[in-house]
Structures are given as structure tokens and as C-alpha cells.
């Protein structure tokens, strides 16, 4: 496909059309890969400028750029950033927050070539009318932001992402650019496979965040653990994030912090969208010292001065943990990541890893409906017929598709899909065991994390509790001891 510019113009486009003084390490190399027509996977920490890669590449290529992003707020932020530049192209958003007429108008303009960047949530691509308009737009670049969401091995799997490989092929396989901040080698392989990326180039760098100190404080009782957390927060530099596993803990810990005079908020998926937005904005603007949140908080959050990320509850995987602690110290100044560990708390995560079971007969029921409709399956209609949630039906449909639902009997397809689900549970168990190993290890934590993500590193790092420079905690400063029992 013809290009708008020669490759030597990458830096000029970044400077003149996107307002960047210069490109960061790795950005130009990735842009060149994309503009040359290579499917490309970029794994770099949040704040390293991954969005600049697709923006520059999109402007250098003929045809529109489709950007799939899971969060409406993130789509808006990225589109606004593009539109703020005086000499760049048009950008539009197509999501459920827009009136239907506005969404149709945006798609129509894209199909006529008037919009360079079209931002969509993955569920929008289930709509035939959306896909038809995107085909008319003849996109040259298909971008998947937060690409780890397609991986069941990863930390934020979303069933809607599983259809993206088919969407890419339906659009004639434009050049594919997948972006994520955290992806271990297993996740990278799964992303490449599920997206159908052809002979991709992979750029993975920047996993070491040396300014973040790593430590694990181990407790025998829940009361001691809570006391240790409150004490540490009281004396810590702020602002900071406390991650918890349950909504109940989010609200309870916020209350305990407020009793200690710490200006704090809680955040979880059980709140109304308007309340979540208000809470997030208050924290982001510096009007609260601490936010206590479940993992519902974080994607798209880019606050540079976060001084600590504490985990009151152990995460379900190293992928989740590293993604969340990576929100600390993005300004390059010292920050800390502390896991408040109690071995007995592993039971909750094990329960969560084993929950969500869908019985084989339920999968067979959905398979029967798919067969009866000749392979045509609408998740909302099936959900209404079966009483299952749309998300659960969507997950089952993807399982059935992978199992070849239309090439075998419903019973056989259901059995294959159930087997796949059992393998997923085994993966979740393995991920939790890796997290447990991190919590209980006695060697360099940074070396373990960086090697997990496929990079080379040899400790000691000098900035984790298992290395000599920091294994004596400053008790006299009023901060919790390294091993509270």
C-alpha cells in the first residue's frame, strides 16, 4: 500500500504534526516497522509513549487508522490529545456513550475518508453495520490498545477481544499494531496467535523500574496486617494507591484511614459510573492523598507522582501485580511497592480462580441454539433465552468457535469448550503459585520479576527487601517492620 511519506519523515511528523520534540527510545524503530507493513507487537511500560507509535504511523500511512481500546475514558483522552494538535488529522470516537446518530455520522465520515483515527470499544465491532462502514473506510492500520486483554494467560482477559482476529481478516488484514504495558512471553505468544499476526516484529523493553523499591511484609493475623498497612501509610510520602481484592475491604480500609486523619477515597466496580468518574478525578487532581481500590481502578490512569502502590491483598498473578505497581513513580522519583502478605489470604484467590464455572450442559444448551440458527449467534438474544449474562454467553460463544461448534455435534463442541475452560482454571492456579513464590522468596525480587517477563537481569538490585541495601527497614521513622508477626 502506498505511503504518505518516506520513512525518513518519521521524526518530522512526530515533531510537526504531533508536537513531540523528539521520539523516545524504541518509538521510531516501532513506527518504521509498522509503516513498512509489518504486523508489530510493542510491550513497553505505561508512560513510555506507546500512543505516539500508532499516531505517527497512522499519519505516515494512507487510509484510516482503527484503534480498539477497552475504556471510553481512555478513548476520549487519546482522541482529545490528537485533536489538540494544530496540524494533525481528524479523530472520532464510536462507543455506547454516544447518541446513535452521532456514532452513525462518525462512521459515515470514516467510510468517506474524512477521519484518520477511529476509536472503538471491542464490543462495537460485533455490530454488522459498524464493520460494514469500517470496510468502506479501507483502513491501513488496525491498532489494539491494552492488547493483553485478548490473553487468557494475562491479567485482564476480556471475551470481546477474542473476536478481533476475525475482524482484522474481515477488513482485509490491514497492518496490525498491538500495544500493551505488561506481557510475559506466554501472553505475547497468545496475543500474536489470537490476532492472527503475520510474521510479526516484537519490541519488548523497559521492564526494569529501578526507582521503585520492592518489598513484602508478612503477617500472621489480619489485625496485625491492617495495623501495619495503616502505620506505613501514615508515614509514607503521598499520594498513593492501596489495592484490595474485595469491595468490602476497599470501603473498610478507607474508613480506617480516615479515622487516622488520612484523606482517602475508595473505588470499585460496584459504584455508579458517575461516582467512579468523580472519585477518580478527585484523586488524579490531587484532592485526595490515598485511593483504596479493587483492580477496577487503574487502566488508563497516568498520574506521574504516585509515591506508593500497596497491595493489602495478594494479586492473582505476577502480570497483575507488575501492571499495578508500575503506576508508581512514573516521574522517575523514588517510589515503593509493598505487598502485605498473609499466607492464609491465598484461599480467597484460589476460590476466585476456581469460580465462574460453566457446566457442560449449559455450554451444550448454547451450542444447540447456535446450531438451530445455522451458526448465527447473537449474544444478547441467547442471554435472553437462557437467563445467562451477556458476558458469560459471549465467553461460551468464543469457546464454541474455538472448538469448531459448527463442524461437530453440540455435545462434542460443548465437551471441548468445557475442557478448554478447565485448562484455563489450571492456568489460573499456576499463575497464583507464581505469585506465592514471589511473596515467599528470599532472593532478589526484581530479578525474578524482570526474568518472568522475558528480559535479562542479574541481582542483587539493591532496592528490594531481600537485598542488602534496603533489608533493614527504618523502624525509627515509624514505618512497619519488614517481617511483622
C-alpha positions, 0 to 999 in steps of 0.5 A: 500500500502506498505511503504518505511519506518516506520513512525518513519523515518519521521524526518530522511528523512526530515533531510537526504534526504531533508536537513531540520534540523528539521520539523516545527510545524504541518509538521510531524503530516501532513506527518504521516497522509498522509503516513498512507493513509489518504486523508489530507487537510493542510491550513497553511500560505505561508512560513510555509513549506507546500512543505516539507509535500508532499516531505517527504511523497512522499519519505516515500511512494512507487510509484510516487508522482503527484503534480498539481500546477497552475504556471510553475514558481512555478513548476520549483522552487519546482522541482529545490529545490528537485533536489538540494538535494544530496540524494533525488529522481528524479523530472520532470516537464510536462507543455506547456513550454516544447518541446513535446518530452521532456514532452513525455520522462518525462512521459515515465520515470514516467510510468517506475518508474524512477521519484518520483515527477511529476509536472503538470499544471491542464490543462495537465491532460485533455490530454488522453495520459498524464493520460494514462502514469500517470496510468502506473506510479501507483502513491501513492500520488496525491498532489494539490498545491494552492488547493483553486483554485478548490473553487468557494467560494475562491479567485482564482477559476480556471475551470481546477481544477474542473476536478481533482476529476475525475482524482484522481478516474481515477488513482485509488484514490491514497492518496490525499494531498491538500495544500493551504495558505488561506481557510475559512471553506466554501472553505475547505468544497468545496475543500474536496467535489470537490476532492472527499476526503475520510474521510479526516484529516484537519490541519488548523493553523497559521492564526494569523500574529501578526507582521503585523499591520492592518489598513484602511484609508478612503477617500472621493475623489480619489485625496485625496486617491492617495495623501495619498497612495503616502505620506505613501509610501514615508515614509514607510520602503521598499520594498513593494507591492501596489495592484490595481484592474485595469491595468490602475491604476497599470501603473498610480500609478507607474508613480506617484511614480516615479515622487516622486523619488520612484523606482517602477515597475508595473505588470499585466496580460496584459504584455508579459510573458517575461516582467512579468518574468523580472519585477518580478525578478527585484523586488524579487532581490531587484532592485526595492523598490515598485511593483504596481500590479493587483492580477496577481502578487503574487502566488508563490512569497516568498520574506521574507522582504516585509515591506508593502502590500497596497491595493489602491483598495478594494479586492473582498473578505476577502480570497483575501485580507488575501492571499495578505497581508500575503506576508508581513513580512514573516521574522517575522519583523514588517510589515503593511497592509493598505487598502485605502478605498473609499466607492464609489470604491465598484461599480467597484467590484460589476460590476466585480462580476456581469460580465462574464455572460453566457446566457442560450442559449449559455450554451444550444448551448454547451450542444447540441454539447456535446450531438451530440458527445455522451458526448465527449467534447473537449474544444478547438474544441467547442471554435472553433465552437462557437467563445467562449474562451477556458476558458469560454467553459471549465467553461460551460463544468464543469457546464454541468457535474455538472448538469448531461448534459448527463442524461437530455435534453440540455435545462434542463442541460443548465437551471441548469448550468445557475442557478448554475452560478447565485448562484455563482454571489450571492456568489460573492456579499456576499463575497464583503459585507464581505469585506465592513464590514471589511473596515467599522468596528470599532472593532478589525480587526484581530479578525474578520479576524482570526474568518472568517477563522475558528480559535479562537481569542479574541481582542483587538490585539493591532496592528490594527487601531481600537485598542488602541495601534496603533489608533493614527497614527504618523502624525509627521513622515509624514505618512497619517492620519488614517481617511483622508477626 
